[in-house]
Amino acid sequence: MSVSSTTHATKKYAEAASSQLEAQAMPSFDTLSYAKVLQQGGVPTKQAEAMATALLQYLKNEVATKNDTILLQSDLQSDIASFKSEIALIRVELKYIRWGVSILF
C-alpha cells in the first residue's frame, strides 16, 4: 500500500470516527416525524419544518449529552478529591493549633 493511499485511508477513518462521535454527542431527534405530527395537527408544512429545525438546534445547544455528564462527573470527582485533601490538611493544622494552645494554658 502506498503512502498516499494509507494517508487517504487514515483520513477517511478519522472523518468516519469524527462523524460517529458527533452522532453520539447529538441528542436523537427525528425532525421529519415531528414535522409530520405538527402537520397532522393543522400546522402548515413550512411552519412545521421550521419548528422542527428550530427545536433540533435548541436540543443541540442546550440539552446535555451522556458525554457531557461523564465529563462533568469526572470534574466533580476531581474537585471532591481536592476538597478532601484540603480538609485533611486543615485537620492537621487544627491539631497543631490545639496542641500549641494547650501548652500555653
N, C-alpha and C positions, 0 to 999 in steps of 0.2 A: 504494500500500500504506500503511495507516495505521500510526501509531507503535506501537499496541498489538499489531498483527499482526506487525510487524517484531520487536518485543521478544519475542513468543511464539516466533517462528521462530528467533531467536537463542538463546533459552533451550533449545529443543528440540535445536538443533545442538550446543550446549555439553553437554547431557546425553548425546547420542549419542557425542560425542568423548570425554567422560569415561568412558563405558561401554566404548568401544573401547580406551582406554588401560588400563583395569582388566583387560580381557581379555588384552591384550598382557603385562601385568605378572604375571598369574597363570600358574602352570605348567599345562600342559594335562594333565588327568586325568579320565578317564571313570569316574565313580563307579558308574554303572549296570552297565557291563561288569565292573568289578572286583567288585561285589557278586554278579553272576551267576556269576562264576568261583568265588567263595567258596561260593556255594550249591551249585554242581555238585560241590564238594569236600566237601559234607556240613555246611557251616555253616548254622545256621538263618537264615531270611530277615532277621529283625530284627537279629540279631547281625551279619550280613554288611553290612547297610545302615549300622549304627553304625560298623563298622570302616572302611567306605569313607568315611564322613563324617569320621571322626577322621583318616584318612590325608590327606584333602584339606586339612583345617585345618592339619595339620603341614606339608604342602607349601607352603601359602600363607604360613606364618610362618617357615619355616626354610630353604627352598630359594631360592638366589639366581636371579634372573631375568636375562635378557640386559641389560635396562635397568640392573639393579643393577651388573653387571660393567662396563658402559660408564661409569657414574658413578665407580666405583672406579678404573678406568683413568685417567680424567680427573684425579682427585685425586692418584693416584700420579705422573702426568706432571708435575703442578704441584709436588709435593714434590721430585721429582728435579731439576727446574729450579732450585728454591730451593737445594738442596744444592750443585748445580754452581756457582751464584753464590757461595755461601759458601766453597767450596773455592778458587775463583779469588781471592777476597779474601784468604784465608789465605796463598795462594802469594805474593801481592804483599807482604803483611806480612812473610813469611819472608825475602823478598829484601832488604827494608829492614833487617831484623834482622841478616842475614848481612853486609850492607854495613857496618852500624854496628860489628859485632864485628871485621870485617877492618880497620877504621880503628884500633881500639884496640890491635891486636896487630901 
